[in-house]
Amino acid sequence: MARRNHLDDFTRGRMIGKLEEGRTVTSVAAESGINKSVVSRSWKAFQTTATAVRKVVGGRPRTTTAGDDRYIILQAKSGRRQSASVIAQQLSTATGRQVSRFTVARRLHKRGPIRPPS
């Protein structure tokens, strides 16, 4: 069974830097001790995305952004006690995207206890 290891960002950056200098994929692969196909795929990915950093991909895409999460917390802190469904409705009105009350409850639970303003 083949063992898969991901290159760290530093090594990938060094490889791409050498390729940008005009060196060949074969020479960079030989010097780095990395398979030629890995160097080639990294170089091709860099040319299309203009970045050498891998994006962490996995799971379902989030329905709320970091800004939406801050809005949820702000609404919960507003002083008057509101249910998750009311906050979800306000967020949907503000952003135009449908957000479930369960999502709002999950974001609030992740944040921890919220004390009302004194």
N, CA, C and O atoms as a GROMACS GRO file, in nm:
protein
  472
    1MET      N    1   0.084  -0.118   0.000
    1MET     CA    2   0.000   0.000   0.000
    1MET      C    3   0.089   0.125   0.000
    1MET      O    4   0.180   0.136   0.081
    2ALA      N    5   0.063   0.216  -0.088
    2ALA     CA    6   0.142   0.338  -0.098
    2ALA      C    7   0.110   0.432   0.017
    2ALA      O    8  -0.005   0.443   0.059
    3ARG      N    9   0.213   0.497   0.067
    3ARG     CA   10   0.194   0.591   0.176
    3ARG      C   11   0.195   0.732   0.119
    3ARG      O   12   0.285   0.768   0.044
    4ARG      N   13   0.094   0.812   0.155
    4ARG     CA   14   0.084   0.947   0.102
    4ARG      C   15   0.125   1.048   0.207
    4ARG      O   16   0.073   1.046   0.319
    5ASN      N   17   0.216   1.133   0.172
    5ASN     CA   18   0.257   1.243   0.258
    5ASN      C   19   0.236   1.373   0.183
    5ASN      O   20   0.271   1.383   0.065
    6HIS      N   21   0.180   1.471   0.249
    6HIS     CA   22   0.164   1.601   0.186
    6HIS      C   23   0.290   1.682   0.209
    6HIS      O   24   0.353   1.674   0.314
    7LEU      N   25   0.326   1.759   0.109
    7LEU     CA   26   0.440   1.848   0.124
    7LEU      C   27   0.401   1.964   0.214
    7LEU      O   28   0.289   2.013   0.208
    8ASP      N   29   0.494   2.007   0.298
    8ASP     CA   30   0.464   2.125   0.378
    8ASP      C   31   0.480   2.249   0.288
    8ASP      O   32   0.542   2.244   0.182
    9ASP      N   33   0.422   2.359   0.332
    9ASP     CA   34   0.419   2.480   0.251
    9ASP      C   35   0.560   2.532   0.222
    9ASP      O   36   0.584   2.586   0.114
   10PHE      N   37   0.652   2.516   0.318
   10PHE     CA   38   0.787   2.566   0.299
   10PHE      C   39   0.856   2.494   0.184
   10PHE      O   40   0.916   2.557   0.096
   11THR      N   41   0.848   2.360   0.184
   11THR     CA   42   0.910   2.280   0.078
   11THR      C   43   0.847   2.311  -0.057
   11THR      O   44   0.918   2.325  -0.157
   12ARG      N   45   0.716   2.323  -0.060
   12ARG     CA   46   0.647   2.355  -0.185
   12ARG      C   47   0.691   2.492  -0.236
   12ARG      O   48   0.710   2.511  -0.356
   13GLY      N   49   0.705   2.588  -0.145
   13GLY     CA   50   0.749   2.722  -0.183
   13GLY      C   51   0.890   2.722  -0.239
   13GLY      O   52   0.918   2.792  -0.336
   14ARG      N   53   0.980   2.645  -0.178
   14ARG     CA   54   1.117   2.635  -0.229
   14ARG      C   55   1.119   2.575  -0.368
   14ARG      O   56   1.190   2.623  -0.456
   15MET      N   57   1.040   2.468  -0.389
   15MET     CA   58   1.033   2.405  -0.520
   15MET      C   59   0.985   2.504  -0.626
   15MET      O   60   1.044   2.514  -0.734
   16ILE      N   61   0.880   2.576  -0.595
   16ILE     CA   62   0.823   2.670  -0.691
   16ILE      C   63   0.919   2.785  -0.718
   16ILE      O   64   0.929   2.833  -0.830
   17GLY      N   65   0.990   2.829  -0.614
   17GLY     CA   66   1.091   2.933  -0.633
   17GLY      C   67   1.199   2.889  -0.731
   17GLY      O   68   1.240   2.968  -0.817
   18LYS      N   69   1.244   2.766  -0.719
   18LYS     CA   70   1.346   2.714  -0.811
   18LYS      C   71   1.291   2.703  -0.952
   18LYS      O   72   1.362   2.730  -1.049
   19LEU      N   73   1.165   2.661  -0.964
   19LEU     CA   74   1.103   2.651  -1.097
   19LEU      C   75   1.085   2.789  -1.159
   19LEU      O   76   1.098   2.805  -1.281
   20GLU      N   77   1.055   2.890  -1.077
   20GLU     CA   78   1.041   3.026  -1.128
   20GLU      C   79   1.174   3.081  -1.177
   20GLU      O   80   1.178   3.165  -1.267
   21GLU      N   81   1.285   3.032  -1.118
   21GLU     CA   82   1.418   3.074  -1.164
   21GLU      C   83   1.449   3.021  -1.303
   21GLU      O   84   1.541   3.070  -1.369
   22GLY      N   85   1.373   2.922  -1.347
   22GLY     CA   86   1.393   2.868  -1.480
   22GLY      C   87   1.451   2.728  -1.480
   22GLY      O   88   1.484   2.674  -1.586
   23ARG      N   89   1.464   2.669  -1.364
   23ARG     CA   90   1.517   2.533  -1.358
   23ARG      C   91   1.412   2.434  -1.404
   23ARG      O   92   1.292   2.464  -1.404
   24THR      N   93   1.455   2.316  -1.443
   24THR     CA   94   1.362   2.216  -1.495
   24THR      C   95   1.298   2.138  -1.380
   24THR      O   96   1.352   2.130  -1.270
   25VAL      N   97   1.182   2.081  -1.410
   25VAL     CA   98   1.111   1.999  -1.312
   25VAL      C   99   1.197   1.881  -1.270
   25VAL      O  100   1.199   1.845  -1.152
   26THR      N  101   1.268   1.822  -1.365
   26THR     CA  102   1.350   1.705  -1.336
   26THR      C  103   1.462   1.739  -1.239
   26THR      O  104   1.489   1.664  -1.145
   27SER      N  105   1.528   1.853  -1.261
   27SER     CA  106   1.640   1.890  -1.173
   27SER      C  107   1.592   1.926  -1.033
   27SER      O  108   1.658   1.892  -0.934
   28VAL      N  109   1.479   1.993  -1.024
   28VAL     CA  110   1.423   2.028  -0.893
   28VAL      C  111   1.381   1.902  -0.819
   28VAL      O  112   1.404   1.890  -0.698
   29ALA      N  113   1.320   1.809  -0.889
   29ALA     CA  114   1.277   1.683  -0.827
   29ALA      C  115   1.396   1.604  -0.777
   29ALA      O  116   1.392   1.548  -0.667
   30ALA      N  117   1.502   1.598  -0.856
   30ALA     CA  118   1.621   1.523  -0.817
   30ALA      C  119   1.687   1.587  -0.696
   30ALA      O  120   1.730   1.516  -0.604
   31GLU      N  121   1.697   1.717  -0.694
   31GLU     CA  122   1.761   1.787  -0.583
   31GLU      C  123   1.681   1.776  -0.454
   31GLU      O  124   1.738   1.763  -0.345
   32SER      N  125   1.547   1.782  -0.466
   32SER     CA  126   1.462   1.778  -0.348
   32SER      C  127   1.436   1.637  -0.299
   32SER      O  128   1.394   1.617  -0.185
   33GLY      N  129   1.460   1.538  -0.385
   33GLY     CA  130   1.431   1.400  -0.348
   33GLY      C  131   1.282   1.371  -0.351
   33GLY      O  132   1.233   1.285  -0.277
   34ILE      N  133   1.211   1.441  -0.436
   34ILE     CA  134   1.066   1.426  -0.449
   34ILE      C  135   1.036   1.376  -0.588
   34ILE      O  136   1.107   1.409  -0.684
   35ASN      N  137   0.932   1.297  -0.601
   35ASN     CA  138   0.894   1.241  -0.730
   35ASN      C  139   0.864   1.354  -0.830
   35ASN      O  140   0.808   1.457  -0.794
   36LYS      N  141   0.904   1.331  -0.954
   36LYS     CA  142   0.888   1.432  -1.058
   36LYS      C  143   0.742   1.470  -1.081
   36LYS      O  144   0.711   1.586  -1.109
   37SER      N  145   0.651   1.372  -1.068
   37SER     CA  146   0.510   1.401  -1.091
   37SER      C  147   0.454   1.494  -0.983
   37SER      O  148   0.366   1.576  -1.010
   38VAL      N  149   0.506   1.481  -0.860
   38VAL     CA  150   0.460   1.568  -0.751
   38VAL      C  151   0.503   1.711  -0.778
   38VAL      O  152   0.426   1.805  -0.759
   39VAL      N  153   0.628   1.728  -0.821
   39VAL     CA  154   0.679   1.862  -0.853
   39VAL      C  155   0.599   1.921  -0.968
   39VAL      O  156   0.562   2.039  -0.964
   40SER      N  157   0.573   1.841  -1.068
   40SER     CA  158   0.500   1.889  -1.185
   40SER      C  159   0.358   1.932  -1.148
   40SER      O  160   0.310   2.036  -1.192
   41ARG      N  161   0.291   1.850  -1.066
   41ARG     CA  162   0.154   1.886  -1.026
   41ARG      C  163   0.152   2.011  -0.939
   41ARG      O  164   0.062   2.094  -0.953
   42SER      N  165   0.250   2.025  -0.851
   42SER     CA  166   0.257   2.146  -0.767
   42SER      C  167   0.280   2.269  -0.852
   42SER      O  168   0.220   2.374  -0.828
   43TRP      N  169   0.367   2.257  -0.952
   43TRP     CA  170   0.397   2.368  -1.041
   43TRP      C  171   0.274   2.407  -1.123
   43TRP      O  172   0.246   2.525  -1.141
   44LYS      N  173   0.202   2.307  -1.173
   44LYS     CA  174   0.082   2.333  -1.252
   44LYS      C  175  -0.026   2.400  -1.165
   44LYS      O  176  -0.093   2.492  -1.210
   45ALA      N  177  -0.040   2.353  -1.041
   45ALA     CA  178  -0.138   2.413  -0.950
   45ALA      C  179  -0.101   2.557  -0.919
   45ALA      O  180  -0.189   2.643  -0.910
   46PHE      N  181   0.028   2.584  -0.902
   46PHE     CA  182   0.073   2.720  -0.874
   46PHE      C  183   0.045   2.812  -0.992
   46PHE      O  184   0.006   2.927  -0.973
   47GLN      N  185   0.065   2.762  -1.112
   47GLN     CA  186   0.043   2.845  -1.230
   47GLN      C  187  -0.105   2.880  -1.248
   47GLN      O  188  -0.137   2.988  -1.298
   48THR      N  189  -0.194   2.790  -1.209
   48THR     CA  190  -0.338   2.819  -1.226
   48THR      C  191  -0.394   2.901  -1.112
   48THR      O  192  -0.481   2.986  -1.134
   49THR      N  193  -0.348   2.878  -0.988
   49THR     CA  194  -0.405   2.947  -0.873
   49THR      C  195  -0.323   3.065  -0.825
   49THR      O  196  -0.373   3.148  -0.749
   50ALA      N  197  -0.197   3.074  -0.868
   50ALA     CA  198  -0.104   3.180  -0.826
   50ALA      C  199  -0.075   3.176  -0.677
   50ALA      O  200  -0.036   3.278  -0.619
   51THR      N  201  -0.093   3.061  -0.614
   51THR     CA  202  -0.056   3.045  -0.474
   51THR      C  203  -0.002   2.905  -0.452
   51THR      O  204  -0.044   2.809  -0.517
   52ALA      N  205   0.093   2.895  -0.359
   52ALA     CA  206   0.154   2.766  -0.333
   52ALA      C  207   0.094   2.698  -0.211
   52ALA      O  208   0.126   2.583  -0.181
   53VAL      N  209   0.007   2.767  -0.140
   53VAL     CA  210  -0.049   2.715  -0.016
   53VAL      C  211  -0.168   2.627  -0.046
   53VAL      O  212  -0.256   2.663  -0.124
   54ARG      N  213  -0.171   2.511   0.017
   54ARG     CA  214  -0.284   2.420  -0.002
   54ARG      C  215  -0.404   2.472   0.075
   54ARG      O  216  -0.390   2.523   0.186
   55LYS      N  217  -0.520   2.459   0.017
   55LYS     CA  218  -0.643   2.496   0.085
   55LYS      C  219  -0.698   2.372   0.153
   55LYS      O  220  -0.704   2.264   0.094
   56VAL      N  221  -0.737   2.388   0.277
   56VAL     CA  222  -0.793   2.276   0.350
   56VAL      C  223  -0.936   2.256   0.300
   56VAL      O  224  -1.021   2.344   0.315
   57VAL      N  225  -0.960   2.141   0.242
   57VAL     CA  226  -1.091   2.113   0.185
   57VAL      C  227  -1.144   1.985   0.248
   57VAL      O  228  -1.072   1.887   0.260
   58GLY      N  229  -1.266   1.988   0.285
   58GLY     CA  230  -1.326   1.868   0.339
   58GLY      C  231  -1.454   1.903   0.411
   58GLY      O  232  -1.464   2.007   0.475
   59GLY      N  233  -1.549   1.817   0.399
   59GLY     CA  234  -1.676   1.839   0.467
   59GLY      C  235  -1.768   1.932   0.391
   59GLY      O  236  -1.740   1.975   0.279
   60ARG      N  237  -1.877   1.961   0.455
   60ARG     CA  238  -1.978   2.045   0.394
   60ARG      C  239  -1.939   2.192   0.406
   60ARG      O  240  -1.886   2.232   0.510
   61PRO      N  241  -1.964   2.274   0.304
   61PRO     CA  242  -1.933   2.416   0.312
   61PRO      C  243  -2.017   2.485   0.420
   61PRO      O  244  -2.133   2.451   0.440
   62ARG      N  245  -1.958   2.581   0.487
   62ARG     CA  246  -2.029   2.655   0.592
   62ARG      C  247  -2.136   2.744   0.532
   62ARG      O  248  -2.117   2.804   0.426
   63THR      N  249  -2.250   2.754   0.601
   63THR     CA  250  -2.357   2.840   0.552
   63THR      C  251  -2.339   2.983   0.598
   63THR      O  252  -2.389   3.077   0.536
   64THR      N  253  -2.266   3.001   0.708
   64THR     CA  254  -2.246   3.135   0.760
   64THR      C  255  -2.099   3.173   0.750
   64THR      O  256  -2.010   3.089   0.763
   65THR      N  257  -2.076   3.301   0.726
   65THR     CA  258  -1.939   3.352   0.723
   65THR      C  259  -1.901   3.395   0.864
   65THR      O  260  -1.983   3.391   0.955
   66ALA      N  261  -1.776   3.436   0.881
   66ALA     CA  262  -1.731   3.486   1.011
   66ALA      C  263  -1.810   3.611   1.050
   66ALA      O  264  -1.841   3.632   1.168
   67GLY      N  265  -1.842   3.694   0.951
   67GLY     CA  266  -1.923   3.814   0.977
   67GLY      C  267  -2.063   3.778   1.023
   67GLY      O  268  -2.119   3.843   1.112
   68ASP      N  269  -2.121   3.675   0.962
   68ASP     CA  270  -2.254   3.629   1.003
   68ASP      C  271  -2.250   3.580   1.147
   68ASP      O  272  -2.342   3.606   1.225
   69ASP      N  273  -2.142   3.508   1.182
   69ASP     CA  274  -2.128   3.458   1.319
   69ASP      C  275  -2.121   3.574   1.419
   69ASP      O  276  -2.179   3.567   1.527
   70ARG      N  277  -2.048   3.680   1.382
   70ARG     CA  278  -2.041   3.798   1.470
   70ARG      C  279  -2.178   3.863   1.484
   70ARG      O  280  -2.215   3.910   1.592
   71TYR      N  281  -2.254   3.867   1.375
   71TYR     CA  282  -2.388   3.925   1.378
   71TYR      C  283  -2.479   3.845   1.471
   71TYR      O  284  -2.558   3.902   1.546
   72ILE      N  285  -2.467   3.713   1.466
   72ILE     CA  286  -2.548   3.627   1.553
   72ILE      C  287  -2.516   3.656   1.700
   72ILE      O  288  -2.608   3.670   1.781
   73ILE      N  289  -2.389   3.666   1.733
   73ILE     CA  290  -2.347   3.695   1.871
   73ILE      C  291  -2.397   3.832   1.912
   73ILE      O  292  -2.445   3.850   2.024
   74LEU      N  293  -2.385   3.929   1.823
   74LEU     CA  294  -2.429   4.065   1.853
   74LEU      C  295  -2.579   4.069   1.882
   74LEU      O  296  -2.623   4.138   1.975
   75GLN      N  297  -2.657   3.996   1.803
   75GLN     CA  298  -2.801   3.993   1.825
   75GLN      C  299  -2.834   3.926   1.958
   75GLN      O  300  -2.927   3.967   2.027
   76ALA      N  301  -2.758   3.822   1.993
   76ALA     CA  302  -2.783   3.753   2.119
   76ALA      C  303  -2.746   3.841   2.238
   76ALA      O  304  -2.807   3.830   2.345
   77LYS      N  305  -2.647   3.928   2.221
   77LYS     CA  306  -2.604   4.017   2.329
   77LYS      C  307  -2.690   4.143   2.340
   77LYS      O  308  -2.673   4.221   2.433
   78SER      N  309  -2.781   4.164   2.247
   78SER     CA  310  -2.851   4.291   2.235
   78SER      C  311  -2.932   4.332   2.358
   78SER      O  312  -2.980   4.445   2.364
   79GLY      N  313  -2.948   4.244   2.454
   79GLY     CA  314  -3.019   4.283   2.575
   79GLY      C  315  -3.153   4.215   2.588
   79GLY      O  316  -3.186   4.162   2.694
   80ARG      N  317  -3.231   4.215   2.481
   80ARG     CA  318  -3.360   4.148   2.490
   80ARG      C  319  -3.340   4.001   2.451
   80ARG      O  320  -3.266   3.970   2.358
   81ARG      N  321  -3.406   3.916   2.521
   81ARG     CA  322  -3.389   3.772   2.501
   81ARG      C  323  -3.464   3.729   2.375
   81ARG      O  324  -3.585   3.749   2.363
   82GLN      N  325  -3.390   3.670   2.280
   82GLN     CA  326  -3.449   3.627   2.154
   82GLN      C  327  -3.420   3.479   2.132
   82GLN      O  328  -3.317   3.427   2.174
   83SER      N  329  -3.513   3.414   2.066
   83SER     CA  330  -3.491   3.274   2.035
   83SER      C  331  -3.401   3.262   1.912
   83SER      O  332  -3.381   3.359   1.838
   84ALA      N  333  -3.349   3.143   1.892
   84ALA     CA  334  -3.262   3.118   1.778
   84ALA      C  335  -3.337   3.138   1.647
   84ALA      O  336  -3.279   3.182   1.548
   85SER      N  337  -3.466   3.106   1.646
   85SER     CA  338  -3.543   3.122   1.522
   85SER      C  339  -3.561   3.270   1.486
   85SER      O  340  -3.562   3.305   1.368
   86VAL      N  341  -3.575   3.357   1.586
   86VAL     CA  342  -3.587   3.500   1.560
   86VAL      C  343  -3.456   3.555   1.506
   86VAL      O  344  -3.455   3.633   1.410
   87ILE      N  345  -3.344   3.514   1.566
   87ILE     CA  346  -3.213   3.559   1.519
   87ILE      C  347  -3.188   3.506   1.378
   87ILE      O  348  -3.132   3.578   1.294
   88ALA      N  349  -3.227   3.382   1.350
   88ALA     CA  350  -3.211   3.324   1.216
   88ALA      C  351  -3.290   3.404   1.114
   88ALA      O  352  -3.243   3.429   1.003
   89GLN      N  353  -3.412   3.445   1.151
   89GLN     CA  354  -3.495   3.525   1.062
   89GLN      C  355  -3.431   3.661   1.034
   89GLN      O  356  -3.429   3.707   0.920
   90GLN      N  357  -3.377   3.726   1.139
   90GLN     CA  358  -3.310   3.855   1.122
   90GLN      C  359  -3.188   3.843   1.032
   90GLN      O  360  -3.164   3.928   0.947
   91LEU      N  361  -3.109   3.737   1.053
   91LEU     CA  362  -2.990   3.715   0.971
   91LEU      C  363  -3.028   3.689   0.825
   91LEU      O  364  -2.963   3.740   0.734
   92SER      N  365  -3.132   3.610   0.804
   92SER     CA  366  -3.177   3.583   0.667
   92SER      C  367  -3.224   3.711   0.599
   92SER      O  368  -3.198   3.730   0.480
   93THR      N  369  -3.291   3.797   0.673
   93THR     CA  370  -3.336   3.925   0.618
   93THR      C  371  -3.216   4.014   0.585
   93THR      O  372  -3.215   4.081   0.482
   94ALA      N  373  -3.116   4.014   0.673
   94ALA     CA  374  -2.999   4.100   0.654
   94ALA      C  375  -2.910   4.054   0.539
   94ALA      O  376  -2.858   4.137   0.465
   95THR      N  377  -2.891   3.923   0.524
   95THR     CA  378  -2.796   3.872   0.425
   95THR      C  379  -2.861   3.821   0.298
   95THR      O  380  -2.796   3.815   0.193
   96GLY      N  381  -2.988   3.784   0.304
   96GLY     CA  382  -3.055   3.730   0.188
   96GLY      C  383  -3.033   3.580   0.170
   96GLY      O  384  -3.079   3.521   0.073
   97ARG      N  385  -2.962   3.518   0.265
   97ARG     CA  386  -2.939   3.374   0.261
   97ARG      C  387  -3.019   3.308   0.371
   97ARG      O  388  -3.030   3.361   0.482
   98GLN      N  389  -3.075   3.193   0.341
   98GLN     CA  390  -3.153   3.120   0.439
   98GLN      C  391  -3.059   3.054   0.541
   98GLN      O  392  -2.967   2.982   0.503
   99VAL      N  393  -3.084   3.080   0.670
   99VAL     CA  394  -3.004   3.020   0.776
   99VAL      C  395  -3.100   2.953   0.874
   99VAL      O  396  -3.199   3.013   0.917
  100SER      N  397  -3.069   2.831   0.909
  100SER     CA  398  -3.155   2.754   0.997
  100SER      C  399  -3.138   2.798   1.142
  100SER      O  400  -3.033   2.848   1.180
  101ARG      N  401  -3.242   2.779   1.223
  101ARG     CA  402  -3.235   2.812   1.366
  101ARG      C  403  -3.137   2.720   1.436
  101ARG      O  404  -3.078   2.757   1.538
  102PHE      N  405  -3.119   2.600   1.382
  102PHE     CA  406  -3.024   2.506   1.441
  102PHE      C  407  -2.880   2.555   1.419
  102PHE      O  408  -2.794   2.538   1.506
  103THR      N  409  -2.857   2.615   1.303
  103THR     CA  410  -2.724   2.672   1.277
  103THR      C  411  -2.696   2.785   1.374
  103THR      O  412  -2.586   2.794   1.428
  104VAL      N  413  -2.794   2.871   1.396
  104VAL     CA  414  -2.778   2.982   1.490
  104VAL      C  415  -2.752   2.927   1.630
  104VAL      O  416  -2.664   2.976   1.701
  105ALA      N  417  -2.827   2.827   1.670
  105ALA     CA  418  -2.808   2.768   1.803
  105ALA      C  419  -2.669   2.707   1.816
  105ALA      O  420  -2.606   2.716   1.922
  106ARG      N  421  -2.621   2.644   1.709
  106ARG     CA  422  -2.487   2.584   1.710
  106ARG      C  423  -2.379   2.690   1.725
  106ARG      O  424  -2.283   2.672   1.800
  107ARG      N  425  -2.394   2.803   1.653
  107ARG     CA  426  -2.296   2.912   1.662
  107ARG      C  427  -2.295   2.974   1.801
  107ARG      O  428  -2.190   3.007   1.855
  108LEU      N  429  -2.414   2.988   1.860
  108LEU     CA  430  -2.421   3.044   1.995
  108LEU      C  431  -2.363   2.948   2.098
  108LEU      O  432  -2.296   2.989   2.192
  109HIS      N  433  -2.389   2.820   2.079
  109HIS     CA  434  -2.336   2.720   2.170
  109HIS      C  435  -2.183   2.714   2.163
  109HIS      O  436  -2.116   2.700   2.265
  110LYS      N  437  -2.130   2.727   2.042
  110LYS     CA  438  -1.985   2.726   2.023
  110LYS      C  439  -1.922   2.847   2.091
  110LYS      O  440  -1.811   2.837   2.145
  111ARG      N  441  -1.990   2.960   2.090
  111ARG     CA  442  -1.939   3.084   2.149
  111ARG      C  443  -1.932   3.075   2.300
  111ARG      O  444  -1.842   3.132   2.362
  112GLY      N  445  -2.027   3.003   2.360
  112GLY     CA  446  -2.030   2.992   2.505
  112GLY      C  447  -2.134   3.084   2.565
  112GLY      O  448  -2.209   3.150   2.493
  113PRO      N  449  -2.138   3.090   2.700
  113PRO     CA  450  -2.240   3.171   2.766
  113PRO      C  451  -2.227   3.320   2.733
  113PRO      O  452  -2.117   3.374   2.723
  114ILE      N  453  -2.342   3.383   2.716
  114ILE     CA  454  -2.344   3.527   2.687
  114ILE      C  455  -2.416   3.597   2.801
  114ILE      O  456  -2.532   3.569   2.831
  115ARG      N  457  -2.344   3.689   2.863
  115ARG     CA  458  -2.405   3.766   2.972
  115ARG      C  459  -2.473   3.889   2.915
  115ARG      O  460  -2.419   3.954   2.825
  116PRO      N  461  -2.589   3.922   2.966
  116PRO     CA  462  -2.656   4.043   2.917
  116PRO      C  463  -2.579   4.167   2.961
  116PRO      O  464  -2.511   4.164   3.064
  117PRO      N  465  -2.588   4.276   2.884
  117PRO     CA  466  -2.516   4.398   2.921
  117PRO      C  467  -2.568   4.452   3.054
  117PRO      O  468  -2.688   4.447   3.080
  118SER      N  469  -2.477   4.503   3.136
  118SER     CA  470  -2.520   4.553   3.268
  118SER      C  471  -2.519   4.703   3.275
  118SER      O  472  -2.552   4.760   3.379
   0.00000   0.00000   0.00000
